[in-house]
Amino acid sequence: MRSCQTLCTFKFGDSRPLLNRRSDQKSPDAPPAILYPVGIRRAEFIERPNRFVAIISVDGRQARAHVADPGRLIELLIPGVELLVEPALVPRRTDFTVRAVRHNSMWVGIDSRVPNAITRLALERHFFQFLPPYESFRPEVSYPGGRVDFVLDTPAGQLYLEIKGCSLVEAGHGLFPDAPTARGRRHLQHLIQRAASGLPAALLFIAARDDLKSVGPNRRTDPEFADLLHQASEAGAILAAYSCRIDESGVRLARPLSVSLSPPPRP
């Protein structure tokens, strides 16, 4: 396989390479990581007038920041909470992009591009033990009626791998989604069809935090997604989850989590 330097060309922010800032990737034992660019700074959240814009206070002034996560995030984006923001490099409608929010003395990522990007780094290194052996992989592969995040070439055939980012946690249990997701339901339906036909399929939850033990469906928010996740498991699809550790230097894969299809205990 080609190296990450030639294969991974994601963008972070306006024009910075997303996967080229990996000084801690020199050690083969270091977890896959995406490093924040120079210039990341702290800010205070004021309000969120729409899904993709936050009003923040930074360096003693108010500014508009892009929120790269369409989720509700109501348990995270509370007025006065601390943020990590990245300055925009080119003129645009927002001066910053929100990368993380502080919650209970811990940083939680709120950038929906990171789960796929860090998964790609991990696939380059064959980091995930839950996957069968594979020779190569391709990102964002189209199929009739949709597109899958990754296709892995395995001895049993092409494995379709979907990635879902999780930021909502209750009582140590991650919940996905935090808003109804028709797109997520379509992805599961396709994985079910493949698994029921004897073809390899997998779904990986990437939690943008490291204060949880398990991940599962948010039945209160999207009961149909929860039912489909059960069906995917019964059809033979692989279900897996990993947490991330986030600080002011960047995002790192932390540890595997269990996937629980039972409702979490009430907090």
SVG drawing of the C-alpha trace seen along z (x, -y; Angstrom):
<svg xmlns="http://www.w3.org/2000/svg" viewBox="-38 -43 47 59">
<polyline fill="none" stroke="black" stroke-width="0.4" points="0.0,0.0 1.0,-3.6 2.1,-5.6 -0.1,-8.2 2.0,-11.0 0.9,-10.2 -2.6,-8.7 -4.1,-10.9 -5.0,-14.3 -7.8,-15.6 -8.1,-19.3 -8.4,-20.8 -9.8,-24.3 -9.3,-26.3 -6.3,-24.9 -4.1,-23.1 -3.5,-19.4 -5.6,-17.5 -3.3,-14.4 0.1,-15.8 0.5,-17.3 1.4,-14.0 4.7,-14.5 3.8,-11.7 3.2,-9.2 7.0,-8.5 6.5,-5.7 4.6,-2.7 3.1,-2.2 1.7,-5.7 -2.1,-5.9 -3.3,-7.5 -3.6,-11.2 -4.6,-14.4 -2.7,-17.4 -4.3,-20.8 -2.6,-23.6 -0.5,-26.3 -2.8,-29.1 -5.5,-27.1 -6.8,-29.2 -9.3,-29.2 -12.7,-31.0 -16.0,-31.3 -19.3,-30.1 -22.1,-32.7 -24.9,-31.3 -25.6,-29.2 -28.0,-31.1 -28.1,-28.1 -26.6,-24.7 -23.4,-25.8 -22.6,-29.1 -21.6,-30.0 -21.2,-33.4 -18.0,-33.3 -15.9,-35.6 -12.2,-35.4 -9.3,-37.8 -11.7,-40.2 -14.1,-40.5 -17.1,-38.8 -16.8,-36.7 -18.6,-34.2 -17.3,-30.6 -18.2,-27.7 -19.6,-24.7 -18.6,-21.6 -21.1,-19.4 -24.8,-19.5 -25.8,-17.6 -27.9,-19.3 -25.0,-19.4 -27.4,-21.0 -25.6,-19.2 -22.2,-20.6 -22.8,-24.1 -23.9,-25.9 -23.4,-29.7 -20.0,-30.4 -18.4,-27.1 -14.8,-27.1 -14.0,-26.2 -10.9,-25.4 -11.2,-27.4 -9.0,-27.6 -8.7,-31.0 -9.8,-31.0 -7.0,-31.4 -8.9,-33.0 -11.8,-35.6 -15.2,-34.0 -18.4,-34.6 -16.9,-33.1 -13.6,-34.1 -13.0,-30.8 -13.9,-27.1 -14.8,-25.3 -12.7,-22.2 -13.7,-21.2 -15.7,-22.2 -14.8,-21.7 -17.2,-19.5 -16.6,-18.3 -12.9,-19.3 -12.4,-17.3 -12.3,-18.4 -15.0,-16.9 -14.5,-17.1 -17.3,-18.7 -15.9,-18.4 -17.8,-15.8 -15.0,-15.4 -12.6,-14.0 -14.0,-10.5 -13.5,-9.6 -10.1,-11.2 -8.7,-9.5 -10.2,-6.2 -8.4,-6.6 -5.1,-7.0 -5.9,-3.9 -6.7,-1.9 -3.4,-2.9 -1.6,-1.4 -3.9,1.7 -4.6,0.4 -8.1,1.9 -8.1,5.4 -11.8,5.9 -11.4,6.0 -10.4,9.0 -7.2,8.9 -7.3,6.6 -4.8,5.7 -6.0,2.3 -8.9,-0.1 -10.6,-3.0 -12.5,-5.9 -15.9,-7.3 -16.9,-4.6 -20.2,-5.2 -22.7,-2.4 -26.2,-2.5 -28.2,-4.8 -25.5,-5.9 -21.9,-6.0 -20.0,-4.1 -17.2,-5.6 -14.6,-2.9 -14.3,0.3 -11.7,2.8 -10.4,5.6 -10.5,8.7 -10.2,12.4 -13.9,12.8 -14.7,10.0 -15.2,6.2 -16.0,5.1 -18.2,2.0 -17.3,-0.1 -19.5,-2.9 -18.3,-5.5 -20.5,-7.3 -19.2,-10.0 -20.6,-10.1 -20.4,-13.1 -23.4,-12.4 -22.8,-10.5 -25.2,-9.5 -24.1,-7.5 -20.8,-6.5 -22.7,-5.3 -22.3,-6.9 -25.5,-7.5 -25.9,-7.9 -27.5,-9.8 -28.3,-13.0 -30.8,-14.0 -32.9,-11.8 -30.8,-10.6 -32.4,-9.5 -29.0,-9.2 -27.8,-6.9 -30.8,-4.7 -30.1,-4.3 -26.5,-3.4 -27.6,-0.7 -30.2,0.7 -27.4,1.1 -25.1,2.8 -28.0,5.2 -28.5,6.1 -24.8,6.9 -24.5,8.9 -27.7,10.9 -26.2,11.8 -23.1,13.1 -20.9,10.1 -18.7,8.5 -20.0,5.3 -19.1,3.2 -20.1,0.1 -17.6,-1.8 -18.6,-4.4 -15.9,-7.0 -16.5,-8.8 -15.0,-12.3 -14.3,-11.9 -12.8,-9.4 -15.2,-9.3 -17.3,-6.4 -17.3,-2.6 -19.7,-1.7 -21.7,-3.1 -25.1,-2.2 -28.2,-3.5 -30.2,-6.5 -33.6,-4.9 -35.3,-8.0 -34.1,-10.1 -34.3,-7.7 -36.0,-4.4 -35.9,-3.2 -32.1,-3.6 -32.0,-1.5 -34.1,1.2 -31.9,1.2 -28.7,1.5 -30.2,4.6 -31.0,6.0 -27.5,5.3 -26.0,7.2 -28.3,10.1 -27.5,10.2 -23.8,10.5 -22.4,7.0 -19.5,6.2 -20.2,3.5 -17.3,1.7 -16.4,-1.5 -13.4,-3.5 -12.9,-6.5 -10.7,-9.5 -8.5,-11.6 -8.5,-15.3 -6.2,-18.1 -4.9,-21.4 -2.5,-19.6 -5.0,-17.4 -7.1,-14.3 -5.9,-10.7 -7.6,-7.4 -7.7,-6.1 -9.2,-2.7 -11.8,-0.2 -15.3,-0.4 -18.1,2.2 -21.2,1.7 -24.4,2.2 -27.7,2.6 -29.6,2.3 -30.8,-1.0 -28.4,-2.7 -29.4,-3.1 -31.0,-6.4 -28.5,-9.0"/>
</svg>
